[in-house]
Structure formats: C-alpha cells, structure tokens
Amino acid sequence: MSNSTIYNIAIPVPLPGTFEYASPLPLKPGIRVSVTFARRRLTGVVISLCDDPVTPAAKLKPIDAILDAEPVFDQALLNLLIWASNYYFHPIGEVFSAALPSKIKHGGALEAATERLTLTELGIQMAKVGNLPRAPKQAQLLTRLQSSEPMSRADLTQAGYSAAVIRGLIQKNWACWRSVKDVPANDAPHHFKAAISLTEAQRQAIAAVELDQPMTYLLYGVTGSGKTEVYLRLIDQVLRTGKQALILVPEIALTPQTVDRFQDRFDCRVGALHSGMTAAERNRQWQAARSGGTKIIIGTRSAIFTPMASIGIIIVDEEHDTSYKQQDGFHYSARDLATVRAANEGIPVVLGSATPSLESIANAEAGKYQLLKLLDRANGAKRERYQMLPMPPNQSDPLPNQALFTEIRETLERGEQVLVMRNRRGYAPVLFCTECRWIAECQACDARLTVHRQQTGLKCHHCGASHPIPTHCPNCSHVTLTPVGDGTQRLETTFQTAFPDFPIVRIDSDNIKDRLSLDRALAKLQGGEPCILIGTQLIAKGHHFPLVTLAVVLDIDQGFLSADFKAVERTAQLIIQTGGRSGRDELAGKVYLSSRMPDLPGLNALIDQDYLTYAKQMLADRSRYELPPFAHHGLIRADAKTPGLADQLLQRVQRLVRAERQTEILGPTSPAMAKRAGWHRSQLLISASSRQARHKVLQQLQVALTQAAPRTIRWSIDVDPADFF
C-alpha cells in the first residue's frame, strides 16, 4: 500500500474514535465507503486524511469499495456531526449512522429517485377520448394524472387515493409505477398565500430576523399570538432566495397537521421526516431534501441531521419540549444542535414557544439569543383566566367538587367545548387489595402496574410488561381488588356517566396510534358540536381548539413538590400550554387548576403573572442554588442485571478521576426507579461551573469506563440531561 493514502473512517460500532484504512484514490470527507471490520462488511464515512497514523503498515486494511462520487454530507453538516460526537461523548460512527436513513446507512445507492404513478400510452388514449372507468375514484385519479405530473405514493396518500384505486388502474394497464429522478427546483418560483393580516408585533418580529446572518432568535409568543404566521412569512422570504427551510416539531402527532398547514399556504413541495414513516418513504423524503427537490422539510428530532441542498433557515417550534432530547443511546438535543447547525451554515434559527425553556431565556438575557415578543393574541382575544379549585386532602374523587360539573354542563349547553387534562394514561395507576393492602407491582421495575380497561389488563408503562387482571388477590385470595386513582380512561367513564348527551373525545398514546386515529379525534372537536376533550399532555401541544372555552388541569401538586428541580418548570409550562388551548377565538377562556395545596407560592405566582416574569423568578432560584443553566451537568448511567454491580463500577471509576476546580462528582446513587426492565441502575452526577471543566471530567470517566466496565454492565454518558429518572 505504498502509493495509498490513509483515511480516518467513522464506522457504526459502539467504540470511540475513528479507524484507519487505506485507499489509492483521493477521497473527499463525507463520502461513504465499504470496509471490513471484525470480519464484517460495514458502511463507514470518510472523516479526514490521517496525518499521523498509528496502525502498523502490516495491519492496515484497504477500503473495499467507494460508494459515492460526491459527499453525502457537506462540510457544515459534517462538522456538526463531529461536534455532536465530541460534545455528547458518543461514538462517532454511531452518530453518523443515526443521521442516515436505513437504506443509505447500509450502503444503498445515493440517488434522489422516487417511484411515481404515471399514465401508460393506453391510459393517455382512454383519458383523451373520455373512456373513464366506472369506479368514480379511478376515473378521478385518471383525470388528475392526465392534467398533472406523475404522483408519488406520498402525494397519492395525501390526496386520498387508496391502494385499491391505484391497483385498479394498474390492472387495466392504464397506469404504472416509474422511477423518476427528483430534480432540484431551486430557481422555480413559488406562490405563497398571504391569507392573514399581520399584527404590528408580528411585523416587528419578522423585520428583526436577518436572513443572511447566523443568529439565534427566541420568539416568545403567548398561545394564539400567531407564531406560526411569523414562521410562514420568514419561510416565504427564504424560498424567494431559492433556499430551503427546515422546521422541527416535538411530536409525530403534530407533523401531519403542520405539513397540511404549510402545504395549504405554499405551492412548492413540502416533505415530512419522522420515525412513524416507512423506511422507504423516509428514504425518499431524505433524498428529495438532499437534492433540493423538496423546499420545506418538517420533521421531529432526528430531522436536524437532514442534508439539504441549500438550507436557508431552521425553525424549532415548541422549543421548550423535552421530546427534543433523545433519552436512549445517542443523548443529543435537537434544539441545541439546531443552533450549532445554523451557526455552521451561516443562517438564522428561530426558537418559538409560549413557555420558553429557562436555558433559552437565560441565553436571551445574556445576549446570546435575540428575544422577540408577541404579547397579545393575534385575533384580539383576551388572555385566559386562571382559578384555583381546592381539593380536600382525603377526597378520592378525581374531580374537585360538584360546582365544576355544573359549570361544565353550562359550558356544553352554550354550545362550547371543555378540555380536561390529566397527565396520566390508563384507567387507574394502582390495583389495591382492601383486605391485605397488596398492590400490583411490576416484577421487572420498581413501579406499580397500571390498570387498563381498553385492551383490558395490567401494564407497566416503563418496560411494557402486560398481565391479565387477577380475579382474586394473589396474596390473600380475597375478592377485594380495587382500582385506586384515576387515569384518562377512568375520567372518560366518569364523564360519559355524568354527561351522556355529549360526546367524549380522549386523546392519549393508548388510543392515538397513527394519523388516522388523531384525525378522527380532531374532526369531532372541529365539527363545531359541544363535547368534552380528555387527554394527557398530548392535547397541550400545538393544537387549535376554537370552541374550547373551559379547561381543567387536574392534580397539579406533584410537579411543584417533586425532588426533580426541573419539575416546577415543566409543570408551569404544561399549565400555561393547556390553558392556552382555551379562548383562542372571540370566546373568553377560563382555566381551573385542581390542587390539594392551593396556597403553594409558586403556583399562585404563575397564574397571577405572565410566564416570562415567572420564568425569571425560577431562574433566580436556579442561580441561587447553582443549578442549570448556571451550572453544567453530565450524568453517567450504569445498569447491571445483578444488584450492586453497577454501583461498584461507578465507585471504582470515580476513584480514578481527578476532579477539576469548581467541579463536583455526586454519587454514585440510585435513580428514583432503581430497577427498570430487569436492570439494576446507578448513576453519577457531574456538576461544573463551566462546560470546559465538565468536559475534562467526563473525558476521564469515559476512558476509565471503557477500560474497566465488563460487557455485563451497560453504561452511557448523558450531557445536559433532561431528567434523572
């Protein structure tokens, strides 16, 4: 290999660093190559030339095949992935693997082509002479294909054509699938429907964003203030320059409705990327974004890694949402990576929320972000009014009092709608024996089993274990088993009994499995009929319910009394987000908060002030106790099947680490759930006054764990952890 050049290759294996391979051909960073690793053929990515190789020449392996003519990732995105690997202490090969769709990460061809339904010669002739199929949908599709371009599977689904309709035309030999290469449309004009008049605050926010500068903007807008319209107008300006836009949303459930809204306002291609799509469709959308054929990409967390031909803006909607933080494996924050990617690309990023995270507010106060404010609802509606509903400490009924039932009935009889938020799914959180006080618990987790009436059984919401509901107590054999507490399913039963003349709509992860089920639920609300909506936090995320005038948030005390210092922030956000679903149009909104401790100082401060003022008080508390964002945390998690082993490992590696100044290593200790899915868990918390000091300690711990941890113990590093559960 004397004439070969040595390259650093990122390979998708759980090992730190890159690996050295040789090639006689010049290779660009960012292209994929096929290599042999531990007797397996794997697809890696070229990172750089190797200036100082450490692999002996006799052991140096050649690159087996070069898979791309041009890099998969441009330099800006390549730099982002390398940065993410270093910052989050995750193997670089797995980081690159996480950024690629399944087909591409396994060596599939890198070409932007999509199968599209196209008329055959026979189909064209039949359409010309008006010889249409008897089936109305087939006739409609034939006519549409005659007057428009070939349609992709995604286009057909969105237009409402079923597989049977498509199959009918193909069987008649009037249409067929053809692979059509996506052509970038950077110079094609687009049309934007400016259907809504802007408020002065919206105009000022739009004017403040400089599209040719790498700046982070924090758009704070109360619910209903028109943040989405600001996004749309900014994207319109970006598209006029021939560039693309990337929009991140926190939940898969929000993706379809966001795509529909953007597609309604723009006549260019709008694509989606999320884990609920098939691998083939996800690959097609990814290819179209990379080629420039799709102008607007809307996606969840992993969409931040999407290569785009000419990206012009990144928007992160509901930036406070913890769904942007990956909890397993590669522990990245899509929101934070959005700011890094925008800086690499030289473009603006807009973080929008009615309840911004304390980290983002602190960055705005420090001058790192520019704060933009929308303080009034776009339609002139007044802010929702909050009122406490005290609950007696010994009351078992989940609803505070009969007066609330009376107000709910009056609201429904006026033709309005009611929203009830209970952030606990299932029927009841506990199955309890009144005779011997036995409680149904998960054998694999330190958790109680939840009673479910839909798909009847006992379920663990942590490991997924499922069991039938016993007829007798397993401990004393008495027939005295009672569901205790309330979840959304039990509330649904309660309200069906109390209000039999009005429909009840429940939205939680148990009954909202796909877009169709969500659309059905939302259609009932948007049909204009009075009804009661019951749900978990899913109903507080970005939905528009114009007829909801009364919102009830049940059992809010836990968040304000939790040992997790972030729980107060999340509970405050949930209350404001839920309350903001009410009174969105000309109808006034009222929000009731049920509490067994209604005199909590923090709770009353929240409802008496606007969220931004309350957030600044929370920041003052964080600063006083040296908590993030005024300290920087890292969490080492270790799990073992045998009790005590994970704890012993962390004790051992802790002794090998030299703590930096102004750095604390706390633990090891067990998290709130010490056993989960059969694994006994332990963790170390690193708290430092600077990211640099934290990084040095985490580097030492990573080296120590790599050397000391046996294969029977799994461990991970979580930088800027979202929770300590």
Sequence and secondary structure as in RCSB ss.txt:
>XXXX:A:sequence
MSNSTIYNIAIPVPLPGTFEYASPLPLKPGIRVSVTFARRRLTGVVISLCDDPVTPAAKLKPIDAILDAEPVFDQ
ALLNLLIWASNYYFHPIGEVFSAALPSKIKHGGALEAATERLTLTELGIQMAKVGNLPRAPKQAQLLTRLQSSEP
MSRADLTQAGYSAAVIRGLIQKNWACWRSVKDVPANDAPHHFKAAISLTEAQRQAIAAVELDQPMTYLLYGVTGS
GKTEVYLRLIDQVLRTGKQALILVPEIALTPQTVDRFQDRFDCRVGALHSGMTAAERNRQWQAARSGGTKIIIGT
RSAIFTPMASIGIIIVDEEHDTSYKQQDGFHYSARDLATVRAANEGIPVVLGSATPSLESIANAEAGKYQLLKLL
DRANGAKRERYQMLPMPPNQSDPLPNQALFTEIRETLERGEQVLVMRNRRGYAPVLFCTECRWIAECQACDARLT
VHRQQTGLKCHHCGASHPIPTHCPNCSHVTLTPVGDGTQRLETTFQTAFPDFPIVRIDSDNIKDRLSLDRALAKL
QGGEPCILIGTQLIAKGHHFPLVTLAVVLDIDQGFLSADFKAVERTAQLIIQTGGRSGRDELAGKVYLSSRMPDL
PGLNALIDQDYLTYAKQMLADRSRYELPPFAHHGLIRADAKTPGLADQLLQRVQRLVRAERQTEILGPTSPAMAK
RAGWHRSQLLISASSRQARHKVLQQLQVALTQAAPRTIRWSIDVDPADFF
>XXXX:A:secstr
 TT EEEEEE SSSSSS EEEEESS   TT EEEEEETTEEEEEEEEEE SS  S GGG EE  EE  SS SS H
HHHHHHHHHHHHTT  HHHHHHHTS HHHHTT     EEEEEEE HHHHHHHHHT   SSHHHHHHHHHHHHS  
EEHHHHHHHT  HHHHHHHHHTTSEEEEEEE    TTS   B   S   HHHHHHHHH  TTS  EEEEEE TTS
 HHHHHHHHHHHHHHTT EEEEE S GGGHHHHHHHHHHHBSS EEEE TTS HHHHHHHHHHHHHT  SEEEE 
GGGGG   TTEEEEEEETTT GGGB  SSS  BHHHHHHHHHHHHT  EEEEESS  HHHHHHHHTTSSEEEEE 
S TT     EEEEEE  TT  SSS  HHHHHHHHHHHHTT EEEEE S  SSBSEEEETTT  B B SSSSSB E
EETTTTEEE TTT  EE   SS TTT  S EEEES  HHHHHHHHHHH TTS EEEESTTT  SHHHHHHHHHHH
HTT   EEEESGGGGSS   TTEEEEEE   HHHHH SSTTHHHHHHHHHHHHHTTSS SSS  EEEEEES TT 
HHHHHHHHS HHHHHHHHHHHHHHTT TTSSEEEEEEEEESSTTHHHHHHHHHHHT    TTEEEEEEE  SSSE
ETTEEEEEEEEEESSHHHHHHHHHHHHHHHHHH  TTEEEEEEES S   
